[in-house]
Amino acid sequence: MDDATTQATETTETTETKETLSITVTGADRPGVTGTLLAAVTEVGAGAEVIDIQQVVVHGHLTLALVLAPGDAADAVRAAARSVAERLGLAVSFGAGPADGPRPRHGRAAVVVLGRPLGADAVSAVTGRIAEHGANIDRIRRLSRYPVTTVEFDVSGADVAGLRTELSLVAAANGIDVAVAPGGLARRGRRLVVLDVDSTLIRQEVIEMLAAHCGREEEVAAVTARAMAGELDFEQSLRARVATLAGLPASVLQEVRRDIVLTPGARTLVRTLKRLGFTVGLVSGGFVEIVGGLAAELGIDHARANRLEIRDGRLTGRVLGEVVDRAGKARALRDFAASEGLPLSRTVAIGDGANDLDMLAAAGLGVAFNAKPVVREQAHTSVNVPYLDSVLYLLGLTREEIEEADAADGTPTAVPAVPPAPH
């Protein structure tokens, strides 16, 4: 055993044999409470050792918990703490604290709950299920209060996969969204976030917009209906729909590009992810002629989509190269991750359709965004509010952090009204 290990072992053994005192102070928060209390403790017990200290302020109400090894000055420390509490108009209580400080927590998970509104009955159902699972809630914090209310539970003693399944049932029964992800270090560090485009990053379906420019909506709709009936797979459906566009002038792509409406919160999501040093990618069963422009506008790192064949300034009605279908989207996620040197466990995928399912399953966290029922059922979690930046809460960010970063850059983050769905 080396010297450092021996010293650490001796320190731990010595600490565990010391008498400890737990002091809990509660009341209206104000500047200087912690400093005043510790100064008073130091004055009467110069050798007092801080074993643990935690503080939380909720709506102006302070709870400060302090665990000390006071040596021979326990009575004097109690008296000093009572005096400080009385002078500041606070309540104080005493007890025995754990001699070794915070104990190691295993099976750590982050449980994020979103609601619009978030009812007390829904929160009760979530916390009850966590307890039934045999896990413990170690900390609770609010991440946002608008445009959705979001609360994060720091949980220990959980099986992430099992708890995720159990809480998905609670979410469905209570009309809320619940995400369960590994806690601890797994919650931190750089990530890759990959988004679907149609009906996720943007509010429209590009091929329907192209068809509308040439009066061929009914033809495209007929092909879509056949695909939904199971008569065509995605590639067959895509090629059949693109065939209806033959003869359109290529200039229509720019017209469609100008008409695109981003999903509310899309810019905030991408801007914040980039500030965190994350990599962002787009993957689409649509067309790179549109997706590439969106990626460039938003500063997105990777983009993959289908390419339309254009000859003599007109669409030929054909797609060039390999079609980006359900399997192709998952392949793009893996390729993007490999190029960034990130494991799949550090990836997040966001999509709404059945052709996103492979990508959502492959990612470390698959998020169904305002998705079809089959997608919500199979994704790791879902977001059913119309704000794309709500995904940031699933990653542990608070609304205040997002707005503070925007304010520092002079970027407004006012919540936009959700317009009627574009046609």
Steps between C-alpha positions, in 0.01 A plus 500: 500500500650836402530801734201685350273195540620442856440865589149496345413179689625639829306825444177310427541274801571797726201695368263208549590474869426865575187620675288703262232763528235581240366858490200588283396864461179605324320826435491805276813522286732799516865566414761385752316225689755229427797725567354630828424148624845364414672802651315444828587128495866579436513747787391243761645188341822587318570135418152423365511308172240533223392148396211598273318819406201545270268792436188559294277803455145447376284809441707697752491229767843377612596156620864471608630164625844479661673191641800570726752311704506755784756331721454595865296809413165338411303683768662834415431446129133428572474816707670708232270362229192572714620856556554561127162350411319712762675816384411434134145382567568145385406157635778259596506131588775256596566133451769245427652515152676228297865501602628419154303767313282420197495128438569360152182477297449219253256469213487874446241633259362835391123502471364805317126568505332750263141615516282774355367531766678268743235380743568402859334164433744431217801584718358279773469213254861543386647518850285209615623282215863593573448386861330177388800437276716502813685817405554813706456864399813682617430841352223683313540819299283696262646543152230720347162653573419617149413424227477166680557407863798268535631331813810281533536226761849381588442133585720225644447126526331481159519264208486755218341274238244360743409837648470647150243234408304545821486878476399491133175342617457774761563765234240355263241473778552857621553692175856604581845431356763315702863437404728265693874511429814383680618752759845593625778546246280352228295820522798720414740555215474556127218344298376461147138603443340390173161630386253389239388794285141475372251552786788515749747779423243655270121495516436386144562205270722623217375262232144617564617859459666414170185326380292803597715719274402296198142414589579132553396469863240234424751279319745520788224443755389187313852357516526588868172321568632186328814513714297536819288205392814290475496468122833682463811520715671832560734482203223399261279775638773762472585411142130497404439840656813652348388370160194726523735801512655434158525816291492748786752785458790470748420854614206357693749369757595854597134599520429210735808581704369855558162364615639264763394565860731381776343327797473738799813468709711352217744789488532508878565126510776507240655822632517362854639163394776675308583716803544181700751375245262231377493379140169531316389305194199484271382183330200494272304288258446832322743680276849636553416799278280618789673339799843631404376858504341453842821352637704791369256758639496347848869412519435126512802272462367201304215448254387200299197477274393383155616682188265589215615457143491827307561532125473810287368693797209262569428211737509165320280326755787277615718474810876466469699245697398294802170598660511624861233279651439361848823297501684787330411738782645265760808456282542878483482524880776242531711669232466843662592353841803319358624814327477689831665222702191455717342172614132450425432533872590870461244559223147640502259445210175694450227406254129455447439224246530125461802546273678656801459192720834334420681827565315555828579146614869528410554827688589523867179701541225479238238776523164476324397860427123545459514159340262234380385254771720216374806726524412623850459140616844392375715807567690543825291805579265745333432873495142592419517877529554720190837643609809326369729662757319299768749226407763708681325429830539127439875565496486671840511866394281756671299774333697755702832369365374521143374856543813615683717374213276673248506824697880494507497481119215747459274227358129517594338178623138610524270202464340522156132442449432175321339587167241279334655203322620604151324347204 
